[in-house]
Amino acid sequence: MRHSTLALVALAATLLTATASAQQLRAGERAAEPLAIAGVVDAGAAWELVWSATMSADGLLPTADGGILFAQEQSDTIKKLDSGLREYIVLRDTHGTGALSMDAQGRLFGVQRTCTDSARPYYQSCQELTYVAQLLPEQRRLVDSFPDGKPLGRINDLITDGKGGAYFTSGGAWHVSAQGVVQLVADQDIRANGILLSGDGKLLWVTNGDHVLAFTVQPDGSVKNRRTFGALNGDTGGDGMAVDADGRLYVTASKGVHVLSRDGGYVGLIPTPRPPISLAFSGPGKRTLYVAQMGAVGPDGKAWSTPPGIRNIGMSIYRLPMRSAGYAGRPK
């Protein structure tokens, strides 16, 4: 593993202003002072900028030392930001890994987006199929096509099933077993993006625009009883999810992180400095919430931008001290 020069330069530039007062916003940020949510977060808790770069950071996972793992699609790497905010490369040549998931046995899985991002240098010439894979401790391809033979396209997210397989989203929601057998979860009236299992593995959540769907998981990995679990209080763009020790669900959307109770009731919003996509509890007792958010500050101090036709994947990671704690039974 080695330090990533690009990200460390960007990090140094952005952290120069990270101790500024809450009222002094960096380019592209918005006011984001949380209100108190009982048992979840204190009023006025301060977001801390801990990482920023002109490439993405997706699929946040906690590490045993209180840091985080994240996938960086454009550099074909999986990286670690340790508890001291030092950045390392954990895996290289990852075929455009986007989202990550790890089971209680320590097996790391990812969605391999290959060359489906316009920010990648060989975007137009690459023909490699996207696929779902186990990455560690050994590599194996689980699936690269739907049951009808069509390719998976640009895969959004995944959650391991704890049995060597995974649930993933691409167009709809799907399950692939450890043996590579694919089953449909849902592909009608669904804008699937984020996907997560409850702590006991009996409930599967899938984001669907302005609300979250729930499915009851069967022993063979199939699901039944599709229903609306909870709404995002009028917000749109439901994306990444995490669950805490009390069964509350945390969902990123345009305005910030929405918190739903274990029965789907709306608990409150934690506003974020930028539009969030991925989140994970980490740190001592898993009482720090790390959130990857869209946007970064360029070397000129202005909001990072890209030429027309090139997707802007500049991102920043912030963390927030929490009253609640992440679920302890698995990494996420």
Number of C-alpha atoms within 10 A of each C-alpha: 11 9 13 13 11 12 17 18 13 19 21 14 19 22 15 9 13 17 10 11 9 14 10 13 15 17 14 14 17 16 13 20 18 19 15 16 17 12 11 18 18 16 12 12 16 16 22 17 20 19 25 30 24 21 20 24 30 26 26 29 25 26 19 13 12 18 23 24 24 26 28 22 29 24 17 20 21 25 23 24 19 18 16 10 14 15 23 20 18 14 15 14 11 21 20 25 31 28 29 25 25 24 20 15 11 13 17 20 28 30 30 29 26 24 23 21 18 15 17 18 12 12 13 11 8 12 11 12 17 23 22 28 22 24 20 14 10 9 12 13 15 21 22 18 16 17 12 6 8 9 14 18 17 20 23 23 28 30 24 27 22 17 12 18 25 27 26 28 26 18 18 20 25 22 24 23 20 18 10 16 13 21 17 15 22 20 14 10 8 15 20 26 24 29 27 26 24 20 18 8 15 14 16 22 21 32 31 22 21 18 20 25 20 23 21 16 18 12 8 7 20 18 21 14 9 14 12 16 19 21 21 27 13 9 16 16 22 29 26 30 27 26 25 22 14 14 17 23 26 23 28 32 27 19 22 23 27 23 25 23 17 17 11 17 15 17 18 20 22 23 22 26 23 24 22 28 26 28 29 27 33 27 23 13 13 23 20 21 21 26 29 28 25 22 27 30 24 18 12 8 12 12 15 19 16 12 7 7 8 12 13 19 23 21 24 27 26 21 22 19 20 18 13 21 22 26 21 15 11 14 20 28
